[in-house]
């Protein structure tokens, strides 16, 4: 379980800020890497209104066991009241890449 991998998606209004957050999470060994998309279009309901805004999105590759620590760190640093942090399962992949993800992240 400690080495089971997942992808964690985080969004933010500013791509440069999100790149900085990604660098922090990689430096702290909470994620092995992050693939950033900027811009993405986000349509959502917030406080009763439908919003349609550009955002940035990062897909972090990490261990499933590190998701609680990533969530806590994002909540600590993120400017949003309710930041998007969702973990998606990795059901397979290149064994060498998945081993690299595990090696580049800290033990939970």
Secondary structure, 3 states (H helix, E strand, C coil): CCCCEEEEEEEECCHHHHHHHHHHHHHCCCCCEEEEEEEEEEEEEECCEEEEEEEEEEEEEEEHHHHHHHHHHHHHHCCCCCCCEEEEECCCCCHHHHHHHHHHCCCC
